Each structure stands twice: as structure tokens, then as C-alpha cells.
Amino acid sequence: PGTRWVNKDISPREYNPEKAKQLLAAAGWVASDHDGVVDKDGKPLTFTILTNNGNSMRSSTSTIIQHRLRPLGINVKTRLVEWSAFIKNFINKRDFDAIILGWSLSPDPDKYSIWHSSQMGERQFNFLSYNNPKVDTALEAGRTTYDLAERKRQYDKLQQELHNDVPLVFLYAGYSLPAIHKRFHGIEPAPIGIGHNSEFWFVPESQQKYRTSIQP
């Protein structure tokens, strides 16, 4: 959000629990007993959300999802795992029902490593095994053109396909509060973060504390 690359033609889906119940019923998930959980072919709709411990925002998010889905008849369990074990035993092995994770993205919009179908291997970032030829084409075209308008057009296609397929649910874009000494000039605040133009930052010569020299 807040960058030139966001597809402004995409509107968030509305919060509509009644429609969610209708979709579940249409897919065959109905309440057949008194436990409040919907069933299909005798199996209850239940799954576990995994996330890493030590991150209060993610653990709180998993609890909120659990409480939000319960009235719909979906039984959600939550589990917190130590970070290295989380990556090694679950993410790398693709062994999970659902997870909560986040990305720290660069100002460049190229997300080839996250969404391209060639990036599904162990230790690669497309651990959702998402495969959409239209997305592959948009990613390949977007990263090989210097035309900003064309690049924007390709990444708009990418976002529309992700919106249609829903390989994941984008929950929030977190904010941060960085602090930089007043000696630094050239900083340009932007929604994507102040680091987007860091190559232009400088300290006036009169305020410089250290100097480096290039040896021949």
C-alpha cells in the first residue's frame, strides 16, 4: 500500500460472515451435530495455524482468526514453534495446514522468487507451491523491461491473478518507527519506508565525524 505499484482497481473483499456460511454450505460443509463445527462426509472442518513464537503480532493474529472462524463452524487450532524448527521442519518440508508469516520487501516490486512456479524447491520462497502461468508470464515480463508503464501493467496483472486465486490472505502491512540522526540529509519519507532513496542520503562535510580515503 502507498506505492506506485499497487493495483488500485482491486477492492478488498467485504467482511460478510453470512456469505461465508453460504459458501461453506454450497461446498457441502454443514452442521450435522451439536458441537458447532461443520462436517462433510463425516469429517469436521478443522485445521491448525502454525507460526513462530516470540512474535506477539503473529500469535495474536492466529488467536483472532481462531475466534473469528469459530462462529462459522470452523475449528481452528493454533501452534507456536521456535523459529529455526518452524523453518526446517515445516516450511522447508511443506508440512502445514496454514501458517502466518511476513515479508520485509524491498522498494523494487519484483517478486519473482515468491510467486514464480520455478521457485518451489526446498529452501526456496514459493513454499505455497503456487503455479499460475499468467503470473509467471507477468513476472518474467515485468523484470525484463525498463519501461515503467509496462512494468506497472504487468504487476497489475500479477496482483489481479493473486486476488482471483487467493493462494493466501494478505492480513496487514505493518508500520515501523525508524530513528536516524539529524546529521543525515536527503531523506525522503514515503509510504513504502524512508529507506527507498537511501542511495541519496548524505552528511554535510561540516558535520562528518569520520573520513575514508581510497588507497591507490
N, C-alpha and C positions, 0 to 999 in steps of 0.2 A: 504493500500500500504506500502511496505517496511518491512513487517513482514514475518516470515517463513510460515504463514498460508495462504497467498494469493494464489489463483489458477492461476498460470502463463499461463495456457493453454487457458484462456479466453481472447479474444481480444475485446476492446471496439468497439461498432458499429460505423460505419463511419457517418460523417455528410453529409447527402445526401438529400437535400430538394426535388429534383425531384422524388426520390424514395418514399418519404413521400407522395407526391401528388398522385403518382400511387397507393399506398396502400389505401389512402383515397377514391380514385375513385373506386377501386375494392370493397371497403366496402359499396359503394353506396352514398358517400358524394361528391356531385358535385355542382358547382356554377350554380345556376338557375336564378339569378337576377344580379343587378349591385352593390350590396353592398359589394362584395368581400368576403363574408362569404359562405362557402359551406353548402348545405342543404341536408337533407334526409327525405323523407316523409313529406316535408313541414316544417321541424324543423331545424333551424340553429344550427351549431356546435359551442356551446358556453359553457363556464364553468368558475367558479370563483376559484382563488387560494387564500387560506387563510394562513396567517402566523402571528406571533406575532409582535407587534410593539416594538420599542426600539432596534431592531436588524437590523442594516443597511445592513449587508451582505444578510440576507434573503429577506428584502424588495427590495433591488437592484436586487436580483436574480429573484424575481417574475416579476419585470419590464422587465428584459432581456428576460424571457420566453415569456411574452406578445408580445414583439416586434418580436421575432424570429418566433412565430407561426402565426402572422397576415398575412404574405405573403403566407402562406399555406391555407388561408381561414378559420382559426380557431380564433374565437373571445374570447379572454381571459380577464376576469376582475380580478382585484386584490383587496384584502381587508386586512387591518391590524387590529388586535384585541388585546386588553390588555391581558397579559399572563394568568391570572387566569380565565378570561372569555373564553379565547381560549381553555384551557384545559377542563373546566367544561361544557361549552355549546356546544362545537364542537367535541373535541377529545373523551371525555368520552361517548358522545352520538352518536358518529359515524355520525355526521351531517355535511358533507362537500363533495364538488366535488373533490378538490385536496388541498393538504397542503404542506408547506415547513417546515420541522423540521430537527433536527440533533441529533446525539447521541454522548455522551462522553463515549467511550468504554474503558474497562479495558484491560490489556495485555492478559488476558485469552480469547480464541476465542469462548467460549460457549455462543451462542446467543439464547438459548432455550426460554427465556422469550419474545423475539422479534418475532420469527418465528414459534414456535410450535403451532399447532392448538388448544391445550388446554388452550392457553393464550389469548383468545378472549374476556373474560369478561370485564365488565365495570371497568375502572381503571387499566386494565392490558395492557401490552405493544404491543400486537398484535392487535392494533386498526384498521389495514387494513383488519382484518378477513381473513388473508391468510391461506389457507388449502391445503397442499400438502403432501400426505402420505410418499413420498420419502424423503422429507425434515424432517418430524417427525422422521422417522427411522434413518436418518443420525445424527440428533441432539441427539437422545437417545443413539446411539452407541458411538458418539464422547465424550459425557460427562461421560461415564461409563468405559472407557479404560485408562490405564496408558501407553499404547504403543503409543509413539508419531507419529510413521509412520502410524499406523492405524487411529489415531485421525486425522492426516492430510488428509488421504484418505477420511474419512467421511465428513470432512468440505470442501474438494474439490467438493464432490458430492452436498453438500448444495449450494455452490456458483454457480455451473453449473445449478442447477434447478432454482435458482433465476434469473440467466441470461436468461434462456429459457422463464420463465413465466412473467418476468418484472412486479412484483407487485408494484414496484416503480422504479424511475430512480435515480441512485446514481450520484449526481451532482459534489461534490468535497469533498476532505478530507482536512480540514483546518489545518493550521500550527499555532503554538503558540511560544512565546518567553519568557520562564520562566527564572527567575534570582534566583540564590542560592549563599549564602555567601561562599567565598573561604575556610572557615574553614572546610566545608564538603568534605569528601573524599569518594572514591569508586563509584562515579557517572559514569555511562557508557552511553554515548549518543547513541541513536538508533532511526530509523525512526518512531517507534511506540511512542516515547516520553521518556524522561530521567527517568521518574518515574518507568519504568519497572523493575528496580532492586533496588528499594528504601530500601528493607529489608537489603541490604548490605552497605548502607551509614553509615558513622561514622565520628565523630570529634575526632582527636587525643587528648589524655589526656592533653597534654601541652596547647591545645587551647580551652579546655572546660571551659565554663563560669558557668555552673550550674551542680550540682550533686544531685542525688536522692539516697535514701537508702531504703532498704526493711526492714520493721519492723517485728520482729519475732511474 
